[in-house]
Amino acid sequence: MNETELKKIILQSLKKVAPDTNPEILQAGDKIREKLDMDSFDALRFIVELNEKTGVDIPEEDYGKIVTLKDLMHYIMKK
């Protein structure tokens, strides 16, 4: 999977779990939850959705490492 495909998966997953948001506005350095005003339940559903779409398990202790879009993409690409 390349970066373009991954970004598409991330944005689609965000839209699925938080349909009232506009994930397309996210820039690489934006904090995802803050920018999209996501609560913790939506954030958790997003992590689960990403796991299903990418096959990458993100353990709870790593949640702090994936704050921005750039962080998240880098994290998944490394796995």
mmCIF file of the N, C-alpha and C atoms, coordinates in Angstrom:
data_MODEL
# 
_entry.id   MODEL 
# 
loop_
_atom_site.group_PDB 
_atom_site.id 
_atom_site.type_symbol 
_atom_site.label_atom_id 
_atom_site.label_alt_id 
_atom_site.label_comp_id 
_atom_site.label_asym_id 
_atom_site.label_entity_id 
_atom_site.label_seq_id 
_atom_site.pdbx_PDB_ins_code 
_atom_site.Cartn_x 
_atom_site.Cartn_y 
_atom_site.Cartn_z 
_atom_site.occupancy 
_atom_site.B_iso_or_equiv 
_atom_site.pdbx_formal_charge 
_atom_site.auth_seq_id 
_atom_site.auth_comp_id 
_atom_site.auth_asym_id 
_atom_site.auth_atom_id 
_atom_site.pdbx_PDB_model_num 
ATOM 1   N N  . MET A 1 1  ? 0.846   -1.172 0.000  1.00 0.00 ? 1  MET A N  1 
ATOM 2   C CA . MET A 1 1  ? 0.000   0.000  0.000  1.00 0.00 ? 1  MET A CA 1 
ATOM 3   C C  . MET A 1 1  ? 0.894   1.238  0.000  1.00 0.00 ? 1  MET A C  1 
ATOM 4   N N  . ASN A 1 2  ? 0.587   2.184  -0.873 1.00 0.00 ? 2  ASN A N  1 
ATOM 5   C CA . ASN A 1 2  ? 1.364   3.419  -0.913 1.00 0.00 ? 2  ASN A CA 1 
ATOM 6   C C  . ASN A 1 2  ? 0.678   4.507  -0.076 1.00 0.00 ? 2  ASN A C  1 
ATOM 7   N N  . GLU A 1 3  ? 1.334   5.652  0.030  1.00 0.00 ? 3  GLU A N  1 
ATOM 8   C CA . GLU A 1 3  ? 0.810   6.731  0.885  1.00 0.00 ? 3  GLU A CA 1 
ATOM 9   C C  . GLU A 1 3  ? -0.541  7.249  0.416  1.00 0.00 ? 3  GLU A C  1 
ATOM 10  N N  . THR A 1 4  ? -0.731  7.350  -0.894 1.00 0.00 ? 4  THR A N  1 
ATOM 11  C CA . THR A 1 4  ? -2.003  7.841  -1.436 1.00 0.00 ? 4  THR A CA 1 
ATOM 12  C C  . THR A 1 4  ? -3.143  6.899  -1.085 1.00 0.00 ? 4  THR A C  1 
ATOM 13  N N  . GLU A 1 5  ? -2.907  5.601  -1.229 1.00 0.00 ? 5  GLU A N  1 
ATOM 14  C CA . GLU A 1 5  ? -3.928  4.611  -0.882 1.00 0.00 ? 5  GLU A CA 1 
ATOM 15  C C  . GLU A 1 5  ? -4.227  4.639  0.613  1.00 0.00 ? 5  GLU A C  1 
ATOM 16  N N  . LEU A 1 6  ? -3.174  4.745  1.419  1.00 0.00 ? 6  LEU A N  1 
ATOM 17  C CA . LEU A 1 6  ? -3.351  4.788  2.862  1.00 0.00 ? 6  LEU A CA 1 
ATOM 18  C C  . LEU A 1 6  ? -4.143  6.018  3.287  1.00 0.00 ? 6  LEU A C  1 
ATOM 19  N N  . LYS A 1 7  ? -3.803  7.165  2.722  1.00 0.00 ? 7  LYS A N  1 
ATOM 20  C CA . LYS A 1 7  ? -4.527  8.390  3.073  1.00 0.00 ? 7  LYS A CA 1 
ATOM 21  C C  . LYS A 1 7  ? -6.007  8.254  2.707  1.00 0.00 ? 7  LYS A C  1 
ATOM 22  N N  . LYS A 1 8  ? -6.294  7.654  1.572  1.00 0.00 ? 8  LYS A N  1 
ATOM 23  C CA . LYS A 1 8  ? -7.684  7.447  1.161  1.00 0.00 ? 8  LYS A CA 1 
ATOM 24  C C  . LYS A 1 8  ? -8.412  6.556  2.167  1.00 0.00 ? 8  LYS A C  1 
ATOM 25  N N  . ILE A 1 9  ? -7.767  5.481  2.608  1.00 0.00 ? 9  ILE A N  1 
ATOM 26  C CA . ILE A 1 9  ? -8.357  4.581  3.598  1.00 0.00 ? 9  ILE A CA 1 
ATOM 27  C C  . ILE A 1 9  ? -8.623  5.325  4.903  1.00 0.00 ? 9  ILE A C  1 
ATOM 28  N N  . ILE A 1 10 ? -7.662  6.131  5.334  1.00 0.00 ? 10 ILE A N  1 
ATOM 29  C CA . ILE A 1 10 ? -7.805  6.891  6.579  1.00 0.00 ? 10 ILE A CA 1 
ATOM 30  C C  . ILE A 1 10 ? -8.989  7.851  6.482  1.00 0.00 ? 10 ILE A C  1 
ATOM 31  N N  . LEU A 1 11 ? -9.060  8.599  5.393  1.00 0.00 ? 11 LEU A N  1 
ATOM 32  C CA . LEU A 1 11 ? -10.138 9.578  5.238  1.00 0.00 ? 11 LEU A CA 1 
ATOM 33  C C  . LEU A 1 11 ? -11.503 8.898  5.145  1.00 0.00 ? 11 LEU A C  1 
ATOM 34  N N  . GLN A 1 12 ? -11.571 7.781  4.419  1.00 0.00 ? 12 GLN A N  1 
ATOM 35  C CA . GLN A 1 12 ? -12.831 7.041  4.320  1.00 0.00 ? 12 GLN A CA 1 
ATOM 36  C C  . GLN A 1 12 ? -13.243 6.487  5.690  1.00 0.00 ? 12 GLN A C  1 
ATOM 37  N N  . SER A 1 13 ? -12.274 6.011  6.444  1.00 0.00 ? 13 SER A N  1 
ATOM 38  C CA . SER A 1 13 ? -12.557 5.464  7.773  1.00 0.00 ? 13 SER A CA 1 
ATOM 39  C C  . SER A 1 13 ? -13.048 6.556  8.711  1.00 0.00 ? 13 SER A C  1 
ATOM 40  N N  . LEU A 1 14 ? -12.426 7.712  8.640  1.00 0.00 ? 14 LEU A N  1 
ATOM 41  C CA . LEU A 1 14 ? -12.863 8.836  9.463  1.00 0.00 ? 14 LEU A CA 1 
ATOM 42  C C  . LEU A 1 14 ? -14.305 9.222  9.123  1.00 0.00 ? 14 LEU A C  1 
ATOM 43  N N  . LYS A 1 15 ? -14.599 9.284  7.849  1.00 0.00 ? 15 LYS A N  1 
ATOM 44  C CA . LYS A 1 15 ? -15.945 9.669  7.407  1.00 0.00 ? 15 LYS A CA 1 
ATOM 45  C C  . LYS A 1 15 ? -16.977 8.633  7.853  1.00 0.00 ? 15 LYS A C  1 
ATOM 46  N N  . LYS A 1 16 ? -16.576 7.355  7.858  1.00 0.00 ? 16 LYS A N  1 
ATOM 47  C CA . LYS A 1 16 ? -17.495 6.291  8.262  1.00 0.00 ? 16 LYS A CA 1 
ATOM 48  C C  . LYS A 1 16 ? -17.850 6.379  9.750  1.00 0.00 ? 16 LYS A C  1 
ATOM 49  N N  . VAL A 1 17 ? -16.847 6.619  10.597 1.00 0.00 ? 17 VAL A N  1 
ATOM 50  C CA . VAL A 1 17 ? -17.106 6.634  12.045 1.00 0.00 ? 17 VAL A CA 1 
ATOM 51  C C  . VAL A 1 17 ? -17.583 7.991  12.546 1.00 0.00 ? 17 VAL A C  1 
ATOM 52  N N  . ALA A 1 18 ? -17.284 9.034  11.813 1.00 0.00 ? 18 ALA A N  1 
ATOM 53  C CA . ALA A 1 18 ? -17.716 10.385 12.196 1.00 0.00 ? 18 ALA A CA 1 
ATOM 54  C C  . ALA A 1 18 ? -18.302 11.073 10.958 1.00 0.00 ? 18 ALA A C  1 
ATOM 55  N N  . PRO A 1 19 ? -19.505 10.655 10.541 1.00 0.00 ? 19 PRO A N  1 
ATOM 56  C CA . PRO A 1 19 ? -20.079 11.144 9.281  1.00 0.00 ? 19 PRO A CA 1 
ATOM 57  C C  . PRO A 1 19 ? -20.374 12.642 9.231  1.00 0.00 ? 19 PRO A C  1 
ATOM 58  N N  . ASP A 1 20 ? -20.430 13.280 10.375 1.00 0.00 ? 20 ASP A N  1 
ATOM 59  C CA . ASP A 1 20 ? -20.701 14.723 10.394 1.00 0.00 ? 20 ASP A CA 1 
ATOM 60  C C  . ASP A 1 20 ? -19.442 15.555 10.219 1.00 0.00 ? 20 ASP A C  1 
ATOM 61  N N  . THR A 1 21 ? -18.303 14.904 10.017 1.00 0.00 ? 21 THR A N  1 
ATOM 62  C CA . THR A 1 21 ? -17.040 15.624 9.862  1.00 0.00 ? 21 THR A CA 1 
ATOM 63  C C  . THR A 1 21 ? -16.649 15.727 8.399  1.00 0.00 ? 21 THR A C  1 
ATOM 64  N N  . ASN A 1 22 ? -15.622 16.516 8.143  1.00 0.00 ? 22 ASN A N  1 
ATOM 65  C CA . ASN A 1 22 ? -15.079 16.674 6.801  1.00 0.00 ? 22 ASN A CA 1 
ATOM 66  C C  . ASN A 1 22 ? -13.584 16.346 6.843  1.00 0.00 ? 22 ASN A C  1 
ATOM 67  N N  . PRO A 1 23 ? -13.214 15.065 6.808  1.00 0.00 ? 23 PRO A N  1 
ATOM 68  C CA . PRO A 1 23 ? -11.811 14.674 6.936  1.00 0.00 ? 23 PRO A CA 1 
ATOM 69  C C  . PRO A 1 23 ? -10.907 15.221 5.837  1.00 0.00 ? 23 PRO A C  1 
ATOM 70  N N  . GLU A 1 24 ? -11.482 15.583 4.700  1.00 0.00 ? 24 GLU A N  1 
ATOM 71  C CA . GLU A 1 24 ? -10.675 16.088 3.588  1.00 0.00 ? 24 GLU A CA 1 
ATOM 72  C C  . GLU A 1 24 ? -9.933  17.381 3.930  1.00 0.00 ? 24 GLU A C  1 
ATOM 73  N N  . ILE A 1 25 ? -10.361 18.067 4.984  1.00 0.00 ? 25 ILE A N  1 
ATOM 74  C CA . ILE A 1 25 ? -9.696  19.317 5.366  1.00 0.00 ? 25 ILE A CA 1 
ATOM 75  C C  . ILE A 1 25 ? -8.397  19.078 6.134  1.00 0.00 ? 25 ILE A C  1 
ATOM 76  N N  . LEU A 1 26 ? -8.169  17.830 6.562  1.00 0.00 ? 26 LEU A N  1 
ATOM 77  C CA . LEU A 1 26 ? -6.977  17.532 7.366  1.00 0.00 ? 26 LEU A CA 1 
ATOM 78  C C  . LEU A 1 26 ? -5.687  17.763 6.594  1.00 0.00 ? 26 LEU A C  1 
ATOM 79  N N  . GLN A 1 27 ? -4.776  18.439 7.248  1.00 0.00 ? 27 GLN A N  1 
ATOM 80  C CA . GLN A 1 27 ? -3.420  18.601 6.733  1.00 0.00 ? 27 GLN A CA 1 
ATOM 81  C C  . GLN A 1 27 ? -2.516  17.664 7.523  1.00 0.00 ? 27 GLN A C  1 
ATOM 82  N N  . ALA A 1 28 ? -1.338  17.397 7.015  1.00 0.00 ? 28 ALA A N  1 
ATOM 83  C CA . ALA A 1 28 ? -0.429  16.417 7.626  1.00 0.00 ? 28 ALA A CA 1 
ATOM 84  C C  . ALA A 1 28 ? -0.178  16.667 9.114  1.00 0.00 ? 28 ALA A C  1 
ATOM 85  N N  . GLY A 1 29 ? -0.014  17.901 9.513  1.00 0.00 ? 29 GLY A N  1 
ATOM 86  C CA . GLY A 1 29 ? 0.322   18.217 10.898 1.00 0.00 ? 29 GLY A CA 1 
ATOM 87  C C  . GLY A 1 29 ? -0.862  18.451 11.815 1.00 0.00 ? 29 GLY A C  1 
ATOM 88  N N  . ASP A 1 30 ? -2.069  18.373 11.275 1.00 0.00 ? 30 ASP A N  1 
ATOM 89  C CA . ASP A 1 30 ? -3.265  18.602 12.093 1.00 0.00 ? 30 ASP A CA 1 
ATOM 90  C C  . ASP A 1 30 ? -3.493  17.460 13.076 1.00 0.00 ? 30 ASP A C  1 
ATOM 91  N N  . LYS A 1 31 ? -3.905  17.814 14.275 1.00 0.00 ? 31 LYS A N  1 
ATOM 92  C CA . LYS A 1 31 ? -4.297  16.813 15.260 1.00 0.00 ? 31 LYS A CA 1 
ATOM 93  C C  . LYS A 1 31 ? -5.698  16.341 14.876 1.00 0.00 ? 31 LYS A C  1 
ATOM 94  N N  . ILE A 1 32 ? -5.812  15.080 14.553 1.00 0.00 ? 32 ILE A N  1 
ATOM 95  C CA . ILE A 1 32 ? -7.039  14.532 13.979 1.00 0.00 ? 32 ILE A CA 1 
ATOM 96  C C  . ILE A 1 32 ? -8.257  14.781 14.865 1.00 0.00 ? 32 ILE A C  1 
ATOM 97  N N  . ARG A 1 33 ? -8.174  14.375 16.128 1.00 0.00 ? 33 ARG A N  1 
ATOM 98  C CA . ARG A 1 33 ? -9.338  14.501 17.014 1.00 0.00 ? 33 ARG A CA 1 
ATOM 99  C C  . ARG A 1 33 ? -9.742  15.956 17.211 1.00 0.00 ? 33 ARG A C  1 
ATOM 100 N N  . GLU A 1 34 ? -8.764  16.839 17.371 1.00 0.00 ? 34 GLU A N  1 
ATOM 101 C CA . GLU A 1 34 ? -9.075  18.255 17.592 1.00 0.00 ? 34 GLU A CA 1 
ATOM 102 C C  . GLU A 1 34 ? -9.675  18.886 16.343 1.00 0.00 ? 34 GLU A C  1 
ATOM 103 N N  . LYS A 1 35 ? -9.047  18.646 15.209 1.00 0.00 ? 35 LYS A N  1 
ATOM 104 C CA . LYS A 1 35 ? -9.487  19.277 13.959 1.00 0.00 ? 35 LYS A CA 1 
ATOM 105 C C  . LYS A 1 35 ? -10.911 18.850 13.582 1.00 0.00 ? 35 LYS A C  1 
ATOM 106 N N  . LEU A 1 36 ? -11.222 17.569 13.835 1.00 0.00 ? 36 LEU A N  1 
ATOM 107 C CA . LEU A 1 36 ? -12.538 17.055 13.465 1.00 0.00 ? 36 LEU A CA 1 
ATOM 108 C C  . LEU A 1 36 ? -13.505 17.021 14.638 1.00 0.00 ? 36 LEU A C  1 
ATOM 109 N N  . ASP A 1 37 ? -13.061 17.507 15.790 1.00 0.00 ? 37 ASP A N  1 
ATOM 110 C CA . ASP A 1 37 ? -13.894 17.547 16.997 1.00 0.00 ? 37 ASP A CA 1 
ATOM 111 C C  . ASP A 1 37 ? -14.505 16.174 17.301 1.00 0.00 ? 37 ASP A C  1 
ATOM 112 N N  . MET A 1 38 ? -13.619 15.159 17.321 1.00 0.00 ? 38 MET A N  1 
ATOM 113 C CA . MET A 1 38 ? -14.050 13.782 17.582 1.00 0.00 ? 38 MET A CA 1 
ATOM 114 C C  . MET A 1 38 ? -13.965 13.484 19.074 1.00 0.00 ? 38 MET A C  1 
ATOM 115 N N  . ASP A 1 39 ? -14.969 12.786 19.587 1.00 0.00 ? 39 ASP A N  1 
ATOM 116 C CA . ASP A 1 39 ? -14.903 12.364 20.981 1.00 0.00 ? 39 ASP A CA 1 
ATOM 117 C C  . ASP A 1 39 ? -14.109 11.055 21.075 1.00 0.00 ? 39 ASP A C  1 
ATOM 118 N N  . SER A 1 40 ? -13.875 10.600 22.281 1.00 0.00 ? 40 SER A N  1 
ATOM 119 C CA . SER A 1 40 ? -13.038 9.415  22.482 1.00 0.00 ? 40 SER A CA 1 
ATOM 120 C C  . SER A 1 40 ? -13.685 8.151  21.907 1.00 0.00 ? 40 SER A C  1 
ATOM 121 N N  . PHE A 1 41 ? -15.011 8.065  21.936 1.00 0.00 ? 41 PHE A N  1 
ATOM 122 C CA . PHE A 1 41 ? -15.690 6.900  21.375 1.00 0.00 ? 41 PHE A CA 1 
ATOM 123 C C  . PHE A 1 41 ? -15.485 6.830  19.862 1.00 0.00 ? 41 PHE A C  1 
ATOM 124 N N  . ASP A 1 42 ? -15.638 7.964  19.173 1.00 0.00 ? 42 ASP A N  1 
ATOM 125 C CA . ASP A 1 42 ? -15.398 7.996  17.725 1.00 0.00 ? 42 ASP A CA 1 
ATOM 126 C C  . ASP A 1 42 ? -13.939 7.673  17.417 1.00 0.00 ? 42 ASP A C  1 
ATOM 127 N N  . ALA A 1 43 ? -13.033 8.168  18.238 1.00 0.00 ? 43 ALA A N  1 
ATOM 128 C CA . ALA A 1 43 ? -11.607 7.901  18.024 1.00 0.00 ? 43 ALA A CA 1 
ATOM 129 C C  . ALA A 1 43 ? -11.313 6.410  18.149 1.00 0.00 ? 43 ALA A C  1 
ATOM 130 N N  . LEU A 1 44 ? -11.921 5.771  19.119 1.00 0.00 ? 44 LEU A N  1 
ATOM 131 C CA . LEU A 1 44 ? -11.725 4.331  19.294 1.00 0.00 ? 44 LEU A CA 1 
ATOM 132 C C  . LEU A 1 44 ? -12.331 3.554  18.127 1.00 0.00 ? 44 LEU A C  1 
ATOM 133 N N  . ARG A 1 45 ? -13.510 3.946  17.704 1.00 0.00 ? 45 ARG A N  1 
ATOM 134 C CA . ARG A 1 45 ? -14.140 3.294  16.545 1.00 0.00 ? 45 ARG A CA 1 
ATOM 135 C C  . ARG A 1 45 ? -13.283 3.479  15.297 1.00 0.00 ? 45 ARG A C  1 
ATOM 136 N N  . PHE A 1 46 ? -12.641 4.612  15.180 1.00 0.00 ? 46 PHE A N  1 
ATOM 137 C CA . PHE A 1 46 ? -11.744 4.897  14.053 1.00 0.00 ? 46 PHE A CA 1 
ATOM 138 C C  . PHE A 1 46 ? -10.544 3.948  14.075 1.00 0.00 ? 46 PHE A C  1 
ATOM 139 N N  . ILE A 1 47 ? -9.953  3.741  15.240 1.00 0.00 ? 47 ILE A N  1 
ATOM 140 C CA . ILE A 1 47 ? -8.810  2.824  15.368 1.00 0.00 ? 47 ILE A CA 1 
ATOM 141 C C  . ILE A 1 47 ? -9.227  1.405  14.976 1.00 0.00 ? 47 ILE A C  1 
ATOM 142 N N  . VAL A 1 48 ? -10.396 0.977  15.422 1.00 0.00 ? 48 VAL A N  1 
ATOM 143 C CA . VAL A 1 48 ? -10.903 -0.358 15.084 1.00 0.00 ? 48 VAL A CA 1 
ATOM 144 C C  . VAL A 1 48 ? -11.132 -0.466 13.571 1.00 0.00 ? 48 VAL A C  1 
ATOM 145 N N  . GLU A 1 49 ? -11.710 0.549  12.992 1.00 0.00 ? 49 GLU A N  1 
ATOM 146 C CA . GLU A 1 49 ? -11.961 0.572  11.549 1.00 0.00 ? 49 GLU A CA 1 
ATOM 147 C C  . GLU A 1 49 ? -10.645 0.500  10.770 1.00 0.00 ? 49 GLU A C  1 
ATOM 148 N N  . LEU A 1 50 ? -9.648  1.246  11.215 1.00 0.00 ? 50 LEU A N  1 
ATOM 149 C CA . LEU A 1 50 ? -8.341  1.197  10.549 1.00 0.00 ? 50 LEU A CA 1 
ATOM 150 C C  . LEU A 1 50 ? -7.727  -0.192 10.631 1.00 0.00 ? 50 LEU A C  1 
ATOM 151 N N  . ASN A 1 51 ? -7.869  -0.822 11.776 1.00 0.00 ? 51 ASN A N  1 
ATOM 152 C CA . ASN A 1 51 ? -7.352  -2.177 11.936 1.00 0.00 ? 51 ASN A CA 1 
ATOM 153 C C  . ASN A 1 51 ? -8.010  -3.117 10.930 1.00 0.00 ? 51 ASN A C  1 
ATOM 154 N N  . GLU A 1 52 ? -9.310  -2.987 10.768 1.00 0.00 ? 52 GLU A N  1 
ATOM 155 C CA . GLU A 1 52 ? -10.032 -3.833 9.819  1.00 0.00 ? 52 GLU A CA 1 
ATOM 156 C C  . GLU A 1 52 ? -9.616  -3.565 8.378  1.00 0.00 ? 52 GLU A C  1 
ATOM 157 N N  . LYS A 1 53 ? -9.386  -2.315 8.039  1.00 0.00 ? 53 LYS A N  1 
ATOM 158 C CA . LYS A 1 53 ? -9.056  -1.937 6.659  1.00 0.00 ? 53 LYS A CA 1 
ATOM 159 C C  . LYS A 1 53 ? -7.590  -2.174 6.305  1.00 0.00 ? 53 LYS A C  1 
ATOM 160 N N  . THR A 1 54 ? -6.700  -2.030 7.279  1.00 0.00 ? 54 THR A N  1 
ATOM 161 C CA . THR A 1 54 ? -5.263  -2.130 6.981  1.00 0.00 ? 54 THR A CA 1 
ATOM 162 C C  . THR A 1 54 ? -4.616  -3.398 7.525  1.00 0.00 ? 54 THR A C  1 
ATOM 163 N N  . GLY A 1 55 ? -5.250  -4.027 8.494  1.00 0.00 ? 55 GLY A N  1 
ATOM 164 C CA . GLY A 1 55 ? -4.654  -5.197 9.121  1.00 0.00 ? 55 GLY A CA 1 
ATOM 165 C C  . GLY A 1 55 ? -3.592  -4.840 10.149 1.00 0.00 ? 55 GLY A C  1 
ATOM 166 N N  . VAL A 1 56 ? -3.431  -3.548 10.425 1.00 0.00 ? 56 VAL A N  1 
ATOM 167 C CA . VAL A 1 56 ? -2.430  -3.086 11.397 1.00 0.00 ? 56 VAL A CA 1 
ATOM 168 C C  . VAL A 1 56 ? -3.104  -2.902 12.748 1.00 0.00 ? 56 VAL A C  1 
ATOM 169 N N  . ASP A 1 57 ? -2.609  -3.630 13.732 1.00 0.00 ? 57 ASP A N  1 
ATOM 170 C CA . ASP A 1 57 ? -3.126  -3.508 15.092 1.00 0.00 ? 57 ASP A CA 1 
ATOM 171 C C  . ASP A 1 57 ? -2.422  -2.345 15.781 1.00 0.00 ? 57 ASP A C  1 
ATOM 172 N N  . ILE A 1 58 ? -3.190  -1.429 16.332 1.00 0.00 ? 58 ILE A N  1 
ATOM 173 C CA . ILE A 1 58 ? -2.632  -0.296 17.056 1.00 0.00 ? 58 ILE A CA 1 
ATOM 174 C C  . ILE A 1 58 ? -2.991  -0.477 18.523 1.00 0.00 ? 58 ILE A C  1 
ATOM 175 N N  . PRO A 1 59 ? -2.025  -0.924 19.325 1.00 0.00 ? 59 PRO A N  1 
ATOM 176 C CA . PRO A 1 59 ? -2.320  -1.130 20.745 1.00 0.00 ? 59 PRO A CA 1 
ATOM 177 C C  . PRO A 1 59 ? -2.576  0.196  21.460 1.00 0.00 ? 59 PRO A C  1 
ATOM 178 N N  . GLU A 1 60 ? -3.343  0.118  22.535 1.00 0.00 ? 60 GLU A N  1 
ATOM 179 C CA . GLU A 1 60 ? -3.724  1.315  23.280 1.00 0.00 ? 60 GLU A CA 1 
ATOM 180 C C  . GLU A 1 60 ? -2.521  2.149  23.707 1.00 0.00 ? 60 GLU A C  1 
ATOM 181 N N  . GLU A 1 61 ? -1.426  1.499  24.063 1.00 0.00 ? 61 GLU A N  1 
ATOM 182 C CA . GLU A 1 61 ? -0.246  2.251  24.503 1.00 0.00 ? 61 GLU A CA 1 
ATOM 183 C C  . GLU A 1 61 ? 0.385   3.078  23.382 1.00 0.00 ? 61 GLU A C  1 
ATOM 184 N N  . ASP A 1 62 ? -0.006  2.825  22.120 1.00 0.00 ? 62 ASP A N  1 
ATOM 185 C CA . ASP A 1 62 ? 0.534   3.593  20.996 1.00 0.00 ? 62 ASP A CA 1 
ATOM 186 C C  . ASP A 1 62 ? -0.386  4.720  20.543 1.00 0.00 ? 62 ASP A C  1 
ATOM 187 N N  . TYR A 1 63 ? -1.555  4.859  21.143 1.00 0.00 ? 63 TYR A N  1 
ATOM 188 C CA . TYR A 1 63 ? -2.495  5.896  20.715 1.00 0.00 ? 63 TYR A CA 1 
ATOM 189 C C  . TYR A 1 63 ? -1.866  7.287  20.756 1.00 0.00 ? 63 TYR A C  1 
ATOM 190 N N  . GLY A 1 64 ? -1.020  7.540  21.730 1.00 0.00 ? 64 GLY A N  1 
ATOM 191 C CA . GLY A 1 64 ? -0.362  8.839  21.849 1.00 0.00 ? 64 GLY A CA 1 
ATOM 192 C C  . GLY A 1 64 ? 0.649   9.119  20.751 1.00 0.00 ? 64 GLY A C  1 
ATOM 193 N N  . LYS A 1 65 ? 1.024   8.091  20.013 1.00 0.00 ? 65 LYS A N  1 
ATOM 194 C CA . LYS A 1 65 ? 1.994   8.239  18.922 1.00 0.00 ? 65 LYS A CA 1 
ATOM 195 C C  . LYS A 1 65 ? 1.325   8.604  17.603 1.00 0.00 ? 65 LYS A C  1 
ATOM 196 N N  . ILE A 1 66 ? 0.004   8.571  17.558 1.00 0.00 ? 66 ILE A N  1 
ATOM 197 C CA . ILE A 1 66 ? -0.706  8.790  16.290 1.00 0.00 ? 66 ILE A CA 1 
ATOM 198 C C  . ILE A 1 66 ? -1.685  9.957  16.388 1.00 0.00 ? 66 ILE A C  1 
ATOM 199 N N  . VAL A 1 67 ? -1.205  11.073 16.832 1.00 0.00 ? 67 VAL A N  1 
ATOM 200 C CA . VAL A 1 67 ? -2.049  12.247 17.065 1.00 0.00 ? 67 VAL A CA 1 
ATOM 201 C C  . VAL A 1 67 ? -2.384  12.969 15.761 1.00 0.00 ? 67 VAL A C  1 
ATOM 202 N N  . THR A 1 68 ? -1.398  13.126 14.896 1.00 0.00 ? 68 THR A N  1 
ATOM 203 C CA . THR A 1 68 ? -1.615  13.852 13.643 1.00 0.00 ? 68 THR A CA 1 
ATOM 204 C C  . THR A 1 68 ? -1.780  12.879 12.476 1.00 0.00 ? 68 THR A C  1 
ATOM 205 N N  . LEU A 1 69 ? -2.255  13.388 11.367 1.00 0.00 ? 69 LEU A N  1 
ATOM 206 C CA . LEU A 1 69 ? -2.393  12.579 10.160 1.00 0.00 ? 69 LEU A CA 1 
ATOM 207 C C  . LEU A 1 69 ? -1.033  12.034 9.736  1.00 0.00 ? 69 LEU A C  1 
ATOM 208 N N  . LYS A 1 70 ? -0.023  12.865 9.811  1.00 0.00 ? 70 LYS A N  1 
ATOM 209 C CA . LYS A 1 70 ? 1.331   12.450 9.447  1.00 0.00 ? 70 LYS A CA 1 
ATOM 210 C C  . LYS A 1 70 ? 1.821   11.326 10.363 1.00 0.00 ? 70 LYS A C  1 
ATOM 211 N N  . ASP A 1 71 ? 1.605   11.484 11.667 1.00 0.00 ? 71 ASP A N  1 
ATOM 212 C CA . ASP A 1 71 ? 1.997   10.449 12.635 1.00 0.00 ? 71 ASP A CA 1 
ATOM 213 C C  . ASP A 1 71 ? 1.319   9.121  12.309 1.00 0.00 ? 71 ASP A C  1 
ATOM 214 N N  . LEU A 1 72 ? 0.035   9.185  12.053 1.00 0.00 ? 72 LEU A N  1 
ATOM 215 C CA . LEU A 1 72 ? -0.741  7.986  11.791 1.00 0.00 ? 72 LEU A CA 1 
ATOM 216 C C  . LEU A 1 72 ? -0.265  7.290  10.519 1.00 0.00 ? 72 LEU A C  1 
ATOM 217 N N  . MET A 1 73 ? -0.054  8.046  9.469  1.00 0.00 ? 73 MET A N  1 
ATOM 218 C CA . MET A 1 73 ? 0.412   7.458  8.218  1.00 0.00 ? 73 MET A CA 1 
ATOM 219 C C  . MET A 1 73 ? 1.783   6.819  8.398  1.00 0.00 ? 73 MET A C  1 
ATOM 220 N N  . HIS A 1 74 ? 2.655   7.514  9.085  1.00 0.00 ? 74 HIS A N  1 
ATOM 221 C CA . HIS A 1 74 ? 4.001   6.984  9.321  1.00 0.00 ? 74 HIS A CA 1 
ATOM 222 C C  . HIS A 1 74 ? 3.932   5.693  10.147 1.00 0.00 ? 74 HIS A C  1 
ATOM 223 N N  . TYR A 1 75 ? 3.117   5.700  11.166 1.00 0.00 ? 75 TYR A N  1 
ATOM 224 C CA . TYR A 1 75 ? 2.967   4.533  12.049 1.00 0.00 ? 75 TYR A CA 1 
ATOM 225 C C  . TYR A 1 75 ? 2.503   3.312  11.252 1.00 0.00 ? 75 TYR A C  1 
ATOM 226 N N  . ILE A 1 76 ? 1.466   3.495  10.444 1.00 0.00 ? 76 ILE A N  1 
ATOM 227 C CA . ILE A 1 76 ? 0.929   2.375  9.681  1.00 0.00 ? 76 ILE A CA 1 
ATOM 228 C C  . ILE A 1 76 ? 1.897   1.919  8.600  1.00 0.00 ? 76 ILE A C  1 
ATOM 229 N N  . MET A 1 77 ? 2.552   2.843  7.936  1.00 0.00 ? 77 MET A N  1 
ATOM 230 C CA . MET A 1 77 ? 3.514   2.476  6.889  1.00 0.00 ? 77 MET A CA 1 
ATOM 231 C C  . MET A 1 77 ? 4.675   1.657  7.467  1.00 0.00 ? 77 MET A C  1 
ATOM 232 N N  . LYS A 1 78 ? 5.083   1.955  8.694  1.00 0.00 ? 78 LYS A N  1 
ATOM 233 C CA . LYS A 1 78 ? 6.163   1.205  9.330  1.00 0.00 ? 78 LYS A CA 1 
ATOM 234 C C  . LYS A 1 78 ? 5.763   -0.226 9.654  1.00 0.00 ? 78 LYS A C  1 
ATOM 235 N N  . LYS A 1 79 ? 4.485   -0.434 9.915  1.00 0.00 ? 79 LYS A N  1 
ATOM 236 C CA . LYS A 1 79 ? 4.004   -1.759 10.293 1.00 0.00 ? 79 LYS A CA 1 
ATOM 237 C C  . LYS A 1 79 ? 3.815   -2.571 9.042  1.00 0.00 ? 79 LYS A C  1 
# 
